[in-house]
């Protein structure tokens, strides 16, 4: 009998009323200061010298816009509570990329695709946390997304954005979630 020992879930949600929500999100981006990360070669309003983005005045508005998605995620993940701990913009001009990284060992992280052309922009790529059993190779999975897609995954998963080969800027909002549960999320029978 075959049983899975481990399961890694990725939660994917499409946004209703995307045009209206995008307009509000773009209005936030007009009021922020973007910093260039030399190590990763992209822009963000998350100052590299700050652990938490103290400039994310739009955090409450972001929560309000996607409250239904966070509630759905909480239910689908079987969590007692979900709280947003940080949110920031990331922009990728032509040639920009983000190196493999994680968002810590606990909780969940998410990405909302704001300016994103699935035909031209590189998707987020997630790296499997163990080598292949038969070939000892690293497996990478491109996350399917379109503009308005919101994804949530465990914070400890390594992920990256390949270089943007398009002259149109790719914009995402990244965020971190703290979650609690009264029961153990894994079992073995």
PyMOL commands that place a pseudoatom at each C-alpha (Angstrom):
pseudoatom trace, name=CA, resn=UNK, resi=1, chain=A, elem=C, hetatm=0, pos=[0.000, 0.000, 0.000]
pseudoatom trace, name=CA, resn=UNK, resi=2, chain=A, elem=C, hetatm=0, pos=[1.315, 3.421, -0.969]
pseudoatom trace, name=CA, resn=UNK, resi=3, chain=A, elem=C, hetatm=0, pos=[1.164, 6.326, 1.501]
pseudoatom trace, name=CA, resn=UNK, resi=4, chain=A, elem=C, hetatm=0, pos=[2.588, 9.815, 1.223]
pseudoatom trace, name=CA, resn=UNK, resi=5, chain=A, elem=C, hetatm=0, pos=[4.975, 10.711, 4.019]
pseudoatom trace, name=CA, resn=UNK, resi=6, chain=A, elem=C, hetatm=0, pos=[5.051, 14.409, 3.184]
pseudoatom trace, name=CA, resn=UNK, resi=7, chain=A, elem=C, hetatm=0, pos=[2.743, 16.802, 1.401]
pseudoatom trace, name=CA, resn=UNK, resi=8, chain=A, elem=C, hetatm=0, pos=[3.494, 20.420, 0.540]
pseudoatom trace, name=CA, resn=UNK, resi=9, chain=A, elem=C, hetatm=0, pos=[0.432, 22.476, -0.265]
pseudoatom trace, name=CA, resn=UNK, resi=10, chain=A, elem=C, hetatm=0, pos=[0.320, 25.583, -2.388]
pseudoatom trace, name=CA, resn=UNK, resi=11, chain=A, elem=C, hetatm=0, pos=[-2.870, 27.618, -2.190]
pseudoatom trace, name=CA, resn=UNK, resi=12, chain=A, elem=C, hetatm=0, pos=[-3.881, 29.505, -5.341]
pseudoatom trace, name=CA, resn=UNK, resi=13, chain=A, elem=C, hetatm=0, pos=[-6.726, 32.013, -5.597]
pseudoatom trace, name=CA, resn=UNK, resi=14, chain=A, elem=C, hetatm=0, pos=[-7.930, 34.151, -8.485]
pseudoatom trace, name=CA, resn=UNK, resi=15, chain=A, elem=C, hetatm=0, pos=[-9.198, 37.625, -7.622]
pseudoatom trace, name=CA, resn=UNK, resi=16, chain=A, elem=C, hetatm=0, pos=[-12.702, 38.732, -8.480]
pseudoatom trace, name=CA, resn=UNK, resi=17, chain=A, elem=C, hetatm=0, pos=[-13.176, 42.420, -9.370]
pseudoatom trace, name=CA, resn=UNK, resi=18, chain=A, elem=C, hetatm=0, pos=[-9.486, 42.516, -10.294]
pseudoatom trace, name=CA, resn=UNK, resi=19, chain=A, elem=C, hetatm=0, pos=[-9.706, 45.735, -12.337]
pseudoatom trace, name=CA, resn=UNK, resi=20, chain=A, elem=C, hetatm=0, pos=[-11.016, 47.742, -9.366]
pseudoatom trace, name=CA, resn=UNK, resi=21, chain=A, elem=C, hetatm=0, pos=[-8.641, 46.122, -6.882]
pseudoatom trace, name=CA, resn=UNK, resi=22, chain=A, elem=C, hetatm=0, pos=[-5.666, 46.649, -9.192]
pseudoatom trace, name=CA, resn=UNK, resi=23, chain=A, elem=C, hetatm=0, pos=[-6.487, 50.363, -9.497]
pseudoatom trace, name=CA, resn=UNK, resi=24, chain=A, elem=C, hetatm=0, pos=[-6.454, 50.703, -5.702]
pseudoatom trace, name=CA, resn=UNK, resi=25, chain=A, elem=C, hetatm=0, pos=[-3.177, 48.761, -5.413]
pseudoatom trace, name=CA, resn=UNK, resi=26, chain=A, elem=C, hetatm=0, pos=[-1.530, 50.923, -8.085]
pseudoatom trace, name=CA, resn=UNK, resi=27, chain=A, elem=C, hetatm=0, pos=[-2.590, 54.020, -6.114]
pseudoatom trace, name=CA, resn=UNK, resi=28, chain=A, elem=C, hetatm=0, pos=[-0.565, 52.696, -3.148]
pseudoatom trace, name=CA, resn=UNK, resi=29, chain=A, elem=C, hetatm=0, pos=[2.513, 52.189, -5.307]
pseudoatom trace, name=CA, resn=UNK, resi=30, chain=A, elem=C, hetatm=0, pos=[2.416, 55.851, -6.304]
pseudoatom trace, name=CA, resn=UNK, resi=31, chain=A, elem=C, hetatm=0, pos=[3.030, 56.808, -2.629]
pseudoatom trace, name=CA, resn=UNK, resi=32, chain=A, elem=C, hetatm=0, pos=[5.967, 54.544, -1.784]
pseudoatom trace, name=CA, resn=UNK, resi=33, chain=A, elem=C, hetatm=0, pos=[9.728, 54.798, -2.047]
pseudoatom trace, name=CA, resn=UNK, resi=34, chain=A, elem=C, hetatm=0, pos=[11.366, 51.935, -3.899]
pseudoatom trace, name=CA, resn=UNK, resi=35, chain=A, elem=C, hetatm=0, pos=[14.851, 50.663, -3.008]
pseudoatom trace, name=CA, resn=UNK, resi=36, chain=A, elem=C, hetatm=0, pos=[17.119, 48.767, -5.372]
pseudoatom trace, name=CA, resn=UNK, resi=37, chain=A, elem=C, hetatm=0, pos=[18.473, 45.516, -3.991]
pseudoatom trace, name=CA, resn=UNK, resi=38, chain=A, elem=C, hetatm=0, pos=[21.938, 45.068, -5.452]
pseudoatom trace, name=CA, resn=UNK, resi=39, chain=A, elem=C, hetatm=0, pos=[22.178, 41.438, -4.353]
pseudoatom trace, name=CA, resn=UNK, resi=40, chain=A, elem=C, hetatm=0, pos=[18.976, 40.410, -6.103]
pseudoatom trace, name=CA, resn=UNK, resi=41, chain=A, elem=C, hetatm=0, pos=[18.700, 43.090, -8.761]
pseudoatom trace, name=CA, resn=UNK, resi=42, chain=A, elem=C, hetatm=0, pos=[15.098, 44.288, -8.319]
pseudoatom trace, name=CA, resn=UNK, resi=43, chain=A, elem=C, hetatm=0, pos=[13.181, 47.144, -6.676]
pseudoatom trace, name=CA, resn=UNK, resi=44, chain=A, elem=C, hetatm=0, pos=[11.149, 46.967, -3.469]
pseudoatom trace, name=CA, resn=UNK, resi=45, chain=A, elem=C, hetatm=0, pos=[9.634, 49.308, -0.901]
pseudoatom trace, name=CA, resn=UNK, resi=46, chain=A, elem=C, hetatm=0, pos=[11.023, 46.997, 1.796]
pseudoatom trace, name=CA, resn=UNK, resi=47, chain=A, elem=C, hetatm=0, pos=[14.129, 48.811, 2.968]
pseudoatom trace, name=CA, resn=UNK, resi=48, chain=A, elem=C, hetatm=0, pos=[16.969, 46.252, 3.185]
pseudoatom trace, name=CA, resn=UNK, resi=49, chain=A, elem=C, hetatm=0, pos=[18.024, 47.722, 6.551]
pseudoatom trace, name=CA, resn=UNK, resi=50, chain=A, elem=C, hetatm=0, pos=[14.601, 46.954, 8.088]
pseudoatom trace, name=CA, resn=UNK, resi=51, chain=A, elem=C, hetatm=0, pos=[13.502, 43.472, 9.127]
pseudoatom trace, name=CA, resn=UNK, resi=52, chain=A, elem=C, hetatm=0, pos=[9.831, 44.450, 8.778]
pseudoatom trace, name=CA, resn=UNK, resi=53, chain=A, elem=C, hetatm=0, pos=[8.608, 46.921, 6.177]
pseudoatom trace, name=CA, resn=UNK, resi=54, chain=A, elem=C, hetatm=0, pos=[7.774, 49.932, 8.325]
pseudoatom trace, name=CA, resn=UNK, resi=55, chain=A, elem=C, hetatm=0, pos=[6.569, 51.824, 5.249]
pseudoatom trace, name=CA, resn=UNK, resi=56, chain=A, elem=C, hetatm=0, pos=[3.688, 49.480, 4.440]
pseudoatom trace, name=CA, resn=UNK, resi=57, chain=A, elem=C, hetatm=0, pos=[0.949, 51.984, 5.270]
pseudoatom trace, name=CA, resn=UNK, resi=58, chain=A, elem=C, hetatm=0, pos=[-1.274, 49.956, 2.954]
pseudoatom trace, name=CA, resn=UNK, resi=59, chain=A, elem=C, hetatm=0, pos=[-1.235, 46.789, 5.113]
pseudoatom trace, name=CA, resn=UNK, resi=60, chain=A, elem=C, hetatm=0, pos=[-4.780, 47.246, 6.461]
pseudoatom trace, name=CA, resn=UNK, resi=61, chain=A, elem=C, hetatm=0, pos=[-6.096, 48.091, 2.982]
pseudoatom trace, name=CA, resn=UNK, resi=62, chain=A, elem=C, hetatm=0, pos=[-4.412, 44.960, 1.604]
pseudoatom trace, name=CA, resn=UNK, resi=63, chain=A, elem=C, hetatm=0, pos=[-6.035, 42.845, 4.337]
pseudoatom trace, name=CA, resn=UNK, resi=64, chain=A, elem=C, hetatm=0, pos=[-9.450, 44.381, 3.563]
pseudoatom trace, name=CA, resn=UNK, resi=65, chain=A, elem=C, hetatm=0, pos=[-9.121, 43.799, -0.185]
pseudoatom trace, name=CA, resn=UNK, resi=66, chain=A, elem=C, hetatm=0, pos=[-8.251, 40.122, 0.255]
pseudoatom trace, name=CA, resn=UNK, resi=67, chain=A, elem=C, hetatm=0, pos=[-10.075, 39.279, 3.472]
pseudoatom trace, name=CA, resn=UNK, resi=68, chain=A, elem=C, hetatm=0, pos=[-12.175, 36.666, 1.666]
pseudoatom trace, name=CA, resn=UNK, resi=69, chain=A, elem=C, hetatm=0, pos=[-9.040, 34.931, 0.312]
pseudoatom trace, name=CA, resn=UNK, resi=70, chain=A, elem=C, hetatm=0, pos=[-7.362, 34.907, 3.740]
pseudoatom trace, name=CA, resn=UNK, resi=71, chain=A, elem=C, hetatm=0, pos=[-10.533, 33.412, 5.284]
pseudoatom trace, name=CA, resn=UNK, resi=72, chain=A, elem=C, hetatm=0, pos=[-10.670, 30.769, 2.559]
pseudoatom trace, name=CA, resn=UNK, resi=73, chain=A, elem=C, hetatm=0, pos=[-6.981, 29.959, 3.069]
pseudoatom trace, name=CA, resn=UNK, resi=74, chain=A, elem=C, hetatm=0, pos=[-7.487, 29.685, 6.844]
pseudoatom trace, name=CA, resn=UNK, resi=75, chain=A, elem=C, hetatm=0, pos=[-10.349, 27.241, 6.287]
pseudoatom trace, name=CA, resn=UNK, resi=76, chain=A, elem=C, hetatm=0, pos=[-8.611, 25.165, 3.590]
pseudoatom trace, name=CA, resn=UNK, resi=77, chain=A, elem=C, hetatm=0, pos=[-5.362, 24.952, 5.601]
pseudoatom trace, name=CA, resn=UNK, resi=78, chain=A, elem=C, hetatm=0, pos=[-7.245, 24.030, 8.789]
pseudoatom trace, name=CA, resn=UNK, resi=79, chain=A, elem=C, hetatm=0, pos=[-5.821, 26.927, 10.777]
pseudoatom trace, name=CA, resn=UNK, resi=80, chain=A, elem=C, hetatm=0, pos=[-7.267, 28.626, 13.851]
pseudoatom trace, name=CA, resn=UNK, resi=81, chain=A, elem=C, hetatm=0, pos=[-5.892, 32.059, 13.036]
pseudoatom trace, name=CA, resn=UNK, resi=82, chain=A, elem=C, hetatm=0, pos=[-4.061, 33.873, 10.262]
pseudoatom trace, name=CA, resn=UNK, resi=83, chain=A, elem=C, hetatm=0, pos=[-2.451, 37.274, 10.641]
pseudoatom trace, name=CA, resn=UNK, resi=84, chain=A, elem=C, hetatm=0, pos=[-0.485, 39.345, 8.186]
pseudoatom trace, name=CA, resn=UNK, resi=85, chain=A, elem=C, hetatm=0, pos=[2.936, 40.262, 9.588]
pseudoatom trace, name=CA, resn=UNK, resi=86, chain=A, elem=C, hetatm=0, pos=[4.517, 42.057, 6.626]
pseudoatom trace, name=CA, resn=UNK, resi=87, chain=A, elem=C, hetatm=0, pos=[3.669, 43.184, 3.087]
pseudoatom trace, name=CA, resn=UNK, resi=88, chain=A, elem=C, hetatm=0, pos=[5.778, 44.843, 0.376]
pseudoatom trace, name=CA, resn=UNK, resi=89, chain=A, elem=C, hetatm=0, pos=[5.993, 45.589, -3.341]
pseudoatom trace, name=CA, resn=UNK, resi=90, chain=A, elem=C, hetatm=0, pos=[8.630, 44.056, -5.622]
pseudoatom trace, name=CA, resn=UNK, resi=91, chain=A, elem=C, hetatm=0, pos=[9.215, 45.326, -9.169]
pseudoatom trace, name=CA, resn=UNK, resi=92, chain=A, elem=C, hetatm=0, pos=[11.309, 43.733, -11.878]
pseudoatom trace, name=CA, resn=UNK, resi=93, chain=A, elem=C, hetatm=0, pos=[12.470, 45.748, -14.861]
pseudoatom trace, name=CA, resn=UNK, resi=94, chain=A, elem=C, hetatm=0, pos=[14.006, 44.083, -17.899]
pseudoatom trace, name=CA, resn=UNK, resi=95, chain=A, elem=C, hetatm=0, pos=[16.930, 41.930, -16.726]
pseudoatom trace, name=CA, resn=UNK, resi=96, chain=A, elem=C, hetatm=0, pos=[15.915, 42.057, -13.047]
pseudoatom trace, name=CA, resn=UNK, resi=97, chain=A, elem=C, hetatm=0, pos=[15.616, 38.856, -11.001]
pseudoatom trace, name=CA, resn=UNK, resi=98, chain=A, elem=C, hetatm=0, pos=[15.413, 37.540, -7.468]
pseudoatom trace, name=CA, resn=UNK, resi=99, chain=A, elem=C, hetatm=0, pos=[17.776, 34.839, -6.232]
pseudoatom trace, name=CA, resn=UNK, resi=100, chain=A, elem=C, hetatm=0, pos=[16.581, 31.689, -4.415]
pseudoatom trace, name=CA, resn=UNK, resi=101, chain=A, elem=C, hetatm=0, pos=[15.437, 32.571, -0.904]
pseudoatom trace, name=CA, resn=UNK, resi=102, chain=A, elem=C, hetatm=0, pos=[12.902, 31.625, 1.749]
pseudoatom trace, name=CA, resn=UNK, resi=103, chain=A, elem=C, hetatm=0, pos=[10.938, 33.692, 4.238]
pseudoatom trace, name=CA, resn=UNK, resi=104, chain=A, elem=C, hetatm=0, pos=[11.949, 31.819, 7.379]
pseudoatom trace, name=CA, resn=UNK, resi=105, chain=A, elem=C, hetatm=0, pos=[11.284, 28.451, 8.926]
pseudoatom trace, name=CA, resn=UNK, resi=106, chain=A, elem=C, hetatm=0, pos=[7.693, 28.960, 10.136]
pseudoatom trace, name=CA, resn=UNK, resi=107, chain=A, elem=C, hetatm=0, pos=[4.462, 30.364, 8.777]
pseudoatom trace, name=CA, resn=UNK, resi=108, chain=A, elem=C, hetatm=0, pos=[3.354, 31.053, 5.240]
pseudoatom trace, name=CA, resn=UNK, resi=109, chain=A, elem=C, hetatm=0, pos=[4.341, 33.529, 2.569]
pseudoatom trace, name=CA, resn=UNK, resi=110, chain=A, elem=C, hetatm=0, pos=[2.344, 34.797, -0.364]
pseudoatom trace, name=CA, resn=UNK, resi=111, chain=A, elem=C, hetatm=0, pos=[2.572, 36.587, -3.666]
pseudoatom trace, name=CA, resn=UNK, resi=112, chain=A, elem=C, hetatm=0, pos=[-0.056, 38.656, -5.471]
pseudoatom trace, name=CA, resn=UNK, resi=113, chain=A, elem=C, hetatm=0, pos=[0.668, 39.193, -9.177]
pseudoatom trace, name=CA, resn=UNK, resi=114, chain=A, elem=C, hetatm=0, pos=[-0.156, 42.856, -9.904]
pseudoatom trace, name=CA, resn=UNK, resi=115, chain=A, elem=C, hetatm=0, pos=[1.474, 43.653, -13.291]
pseudoatom trace, name=CA, resn=UNK, resi=116, chain=A, elem=C, hetatm=0, pos=[2.030, 40.242, -14.784]
pseudoatom trace, name=CA, resn=UNK, resi=117, chain=A, elem=C, hetatm=0, pos=[1.817, 38.907, -18.320]
pseudoatom trace, name=CA, resn=UNK, resi=118, chain=A, elem=C, hetatm=0, pos=[1.933, 35.110, -18.098]
pseudoatom trace, name=CA, resn=UNK, resi=119, chain=A, elem=C, hetatm=0, pos=[3.098, 34.991, -21.734]
pseudoatom trace, name=CA, resn=UNK, resi=120, chain=A, elem=C, hetatm=0, pos=[6.105, 37.277, -21.166]
pseudoatom trace, name=CA, resn=UNK, resi=121, chain=A, elem=C, hetatm=0, pos=[7.022, 37.524, -17.459]
pseudoatom trace, name=CA, resn=UNK, resi=122, chain=A, elem=C, hetatm=0, pos=[8.835, 34.734, -15.609]
pseudoatom trace, name=CA, resn=UNK, resi=123, chain=A, elem=C, hetatm=0, pos=[6.701, 32.947, -13.011]
pseudoatom trace, name=CA, resn=UNK, resi=124, chain=A, elem=C, hetatm=0, pos=[7.756, 32.255, -9.444]
pseudoatom trace, name=CA, resn=UNK, resi=125, chain=A, elem=C, hetatm=0, pos=[9.795, 29.063, -9.345]
pseudoatom trace, name=CA, resn=UNK, resi=126, chain=A, elem=C, hetatm=0, pos=[9.712, 26.880, -6.222]
pseudoatom trace, name=CA, resn=UNK, resi=127, chain=A, elem=C, hetatm=0, pos=[12.559, 24.474, -5.415]
pseudoatom trace, name=CA, resn=UNK, resi=128, chain=A, elem=C, hetatm=0, pos=[11.640, 21.064, -4.015]
pseudoatom trace, name=CA, resn=UNK, resi=129, chain=A, elem=C, hetatm=0, pos=[13.240, 20.782, -0.553]
pseudoatom trace, name=CA, resn=UNK, resi=130, chain=A, elem=C, hetatm=0, pos=[14.778, 17.372, -1.244]
pseudoatom trace, name=CA, resn=UNK, resi=131, chain=A, elem=C, hetatm=0, pos=[16.678, 15.833, -4.137]
pseudoatom trace, name=CA, resn=UNK, resi=132, chain=A, elem=C, hetatm=0, pos=[15.001, 13.435, -6.548]
pseudoatom trace, name=CA, resn=UNK, resi=133, chain=A, elem=C, hetatm=0, pos=[14.863, 9.850, -5.267]
pseudoatom trace, name=CA, resn=UNK, resi=134, chain=A, elem=C, hetatm=0, pos=[15.857, 8.211, -8.552]
pseudoatom trace, name=CA, resn=UNK, resi=135, chain=A, elem=C, hetatm=0, pos=[18.235, 10.794, -9.988]
pseudoatom trace, name=CA, resn=UNK, resi=136, chain=A, elem=C, hetatm=0, pos=[19.442, 12.901, -7.031]
pseudoatom trace, name=CA, resn=UNK, resi=137, chain=A, elem=C, hetatm=0, pos=[18.534, 16.006, -9.047]
pseudoatom trace, name=CA, resn=UNK, resi=138, chain=A, elem=C, hetatm=0, pos=[16.976, 19.240, -7.847]
pseudoatom trace, name=CA, resn=UNK, resi=139, chain=A, elem=C, hetatm=0, pos=[13.370, 19.620, -8.957]
pseudoatom trace, name=CA, resn=UNK, resi=140, chain=A, elem=C, hetatm=0, pos=[11.926, 23.052, -9.616]
pseudoatom trace, name=CA, resn=UNK, resi=141, chain=A, elem=C, hetatm=0, pos=[8.281, 23.881, -10.291]
pseudoatom trace, name=CA, resn=UNK, resi=142, chain=A, elem=C, hetatm=0, pos=[7.015, 27.038, -11.994]
pseudoatom trace, name=CA, resn=UNK, resi=143, chain=A, elem=C, hetatm=0, pos=[3.875, 28.295, -10.262]
pseudoatom trace, name=CA, resn=UNK, resi=144, chain=A, elem=C, hetatm=0, pos=[1.100, 29.026, -12.725]
pseudoatom trace, name=CA, resn=UNK, resi=145, chain=A, elem=C, hetatm=0, pos=[-0.212, 32.538, -12.197]
pseudoatom trace, name=CA, resn=UNK, resi=146, chain=A, elem=C, hetatm=0, pos=[-1.908, 35.334, -14.072]
pseudoatom trace, name=CA, resn=UNK, resi=147, chain=A, elem=C, hetatm=0, pos=[-2.550, 38.935, -13.156]
pseudoatom trace, name=CA, resn=UNK, resi=148, chain=A, elem=C, hetatm=0, pos=[-4.699, 38.971, -10.006]
pseudoatom trace, name=CA, resn=UNK, resi=149, chain=A, elem=C, hetatm=0, pos=[-3.585, 35.503, -8.837]
pseudoatom trace, name=CA, resn=UNK, resi=150, chain=A, elem=C, hetatm=0, pos=[-2.728, 35.228, -5.151]
pseudoatom trace, name=CA, resn=UNK, resi=151, chain=A, elem=C, hetatm=0, pos=[-0.610, 32.266, -4.027]
pseudoatom trace, name=CA, resn=UNK, resi=152, chain=A, elem=C, hetatm=0, pos=[0.251, 31.174, -0.480]
pseudoatom trace, name=CA, resn=UNK, resi=153, chain=A, elem=C, hetatm=0, pos=[2.893, 28.559, 0.397]
pseudoatom trace, name=CA, resn=UNK, resi=154, chain=A, elem=C, hetatm=0, pos=[5.006, 27.526, 3.387]
pseudoatom trace, name=CA, resn=UNK, resi=155, chain=A, elem=C, hetatm=0, pos=[7.559, 30.227, 4.209]
pseudoatom trace, name=CA, resn=UNK, resi=156, chain=A, elem=C, hetatm=0, pos=[10.448, 27.770, 4.325]
pseudoatom trace, name=CA, resn=UNK, resi=157, chain=A, elem=C, hetatm=0, pos=[10.229, 26.840, 0.623]
pseudoatom trace, name=CA, resn=UNK, resi=158, chain=A, elem=C, hetatm=0, pos=[13.083, 28.186, -1.475]
pseudoatom trace, name=CA, resn=UNK, resi=159, chain=A, elem=C, hetatm=0, pos=[11.727, 30.161, -4.422]
pseudoatom trace, name=CA, resn=UNK, resi=160, chain=A, elem=C, hetatm=0, pos=[12.983, 32.704, -6.946]
pseudoatom trace, name=CA, resn=UNK, resi=161, chain=A, elem=C, hetatm=0, pos=[12.120, 34.822, -9.951]
pseudoatom trace, name=CA, resn=UNK, resi=162, chain=A, elem=C, hetatm=0, pos=[14.161, 34.285, -13.115]
pseudoatom trace, name=CA, resn=UNK, resi=163, chain=A, elem=C, hetatm=0, pos=[15.325, 37.372, -15.044]
pseudoatom trace, name=CA, resn=UNK, resi=164, chain=A, elem=C, hetatm=0, pos=[12.558, 39.424, -16.610]
pseudoatom trace, name=CA, resn=UNK, resi=165, chain=A, elem=C, hetatm=0, pos=[13.276, 39.255, -20.354]
pseudoatom trace, name=CA, resn=UNK, resi=166, chain=A, elem=C, hetatm=0, pos=[10.398, 41.593, -21.165]
pseudoatom trace, name=CA, resn=UNK, resi=167, chain=A, elem=C, hetatm=0, pos=[10.576, 45.390, -21.458]
pseudoatom trace, name=CA, resn=UNK, resi=168, chain=A, elem=C, hetatm=0, pos=[7.337, 45.638, -19.429]
pseudoatom trace, name=CA, resn=UNK, resi=169, chain=A, elem=C, hetatm=0, pos=[7.791, 45.870, -15.671]
pseudoatom trace, name=CA, resn=UNK, resi=170, chain=A, elem=C, hetatm=0, pos=[6.635, 42.893, -13.570]
pseudoatom trace, name=CA, resn=UNK, resi=171, chain=A, elem=C, hetatm=0, pos=[5.090, 43.928, -10.228]
pseudoatom trace, name=CA, resn=UNK, resi=172, chain=A, elem=C, hetatm=0, pos=[4.089, 41.695, -7.338]
pseudoatom trace, name=CA, resn=UNK, resi=173, chain=A, elem=C, hetatm=0, pos=[3.090, 42.207, -3.728]
pseudoatom trace, name=CA, resn=UNK, resi=174, chain=A, elem=C, hetatm=0, pos=[4.752, 39.776, -1.333]
pseudoatom trace, name=CA, resn=UNK, resi=175, chain=A, elem=C, hetatm=0, pos=[3.558, 39.117, 2.199]
pseudoatom trace, name=CA, resn=UNK, resi=176, chain=A, elem=C, hetatm=0, pos=[4.173, 36.952, 5.245]
pseudoatom trace, name=CA, resn=UNK, resi=177, chain=A, elem=C, hetatm=0, pos=[1.546, 35.301, 7.446]
pseudoatom trace, name=CA, resn=UNK, resi=178, chain=A, elem=C, hetatm=0, pos=[1.698, 34.059, 11.010]
pseudoatom trace, name=CA, resn=UNK, resi=179, chain=A, elem=C, hetatm=0, pos=[-0.695, 31.191, 11.621]
pseudoatom trace, name=CA, resn=UNK, resi=180, chain=A, elem=C, hetatm=0, pos=[-1.794, 29.087, 14.585]
pseudoatom trace, name=CA, resn=UNK, resi=181, chain=A, elem=C, hetatm=0, pos=[-3.462, 25.724, 14.876]
pseudoatom trace, name=CA, resn=UNK, resi=182, chain=A, elem=C, hetatm=0, pos=[-4.679, 23.690, 17.832]
pseudoatom trace, name=CA, resn=UNK, resi=183, chain=A, elem=C, hetatm=0, pos=[-3.890, 20.381, 16.164]
pseudoatom trace, name=CA, resn=UNK, resi=184, chain=A, elem=C, hetatm=0, pos=[-0.855, 18.828, 14.549]
pseudoatom trace, name=CA, resn=UNK, resi=185, chain=A, elem=C, hetatm=0, pos=[-0.842, 19.424, 10.784]
pseudoatom trace, name=CA, resn=UNK, resi=186, chain=A, elem=C, hetatm=0, pos=[0.722, 16.059, 9.976]
pseudoatom trace, name=CA, resn=UNK, resi=187, chain=A, elem=C, hetatm=0, pos=[-0.083, 12.473, 10.777]
pseudoatom trace, name=CA, resn=UNK, resi=188, chain=A, elem=C, hetatm=0, pos=[1.111, 9.016, 9.912]
pseudoatom trace, name=CA, resn=UNK, resi=189, chain=A, elem=C, hetatm=0, pos=[-1.178, 5.985, 9.808]
for i in range(1, 189): cmd.bond("trace and resi %d" % i, "trace and resi %d" % (i + 1))
show_as sticks, trace
zoom trace
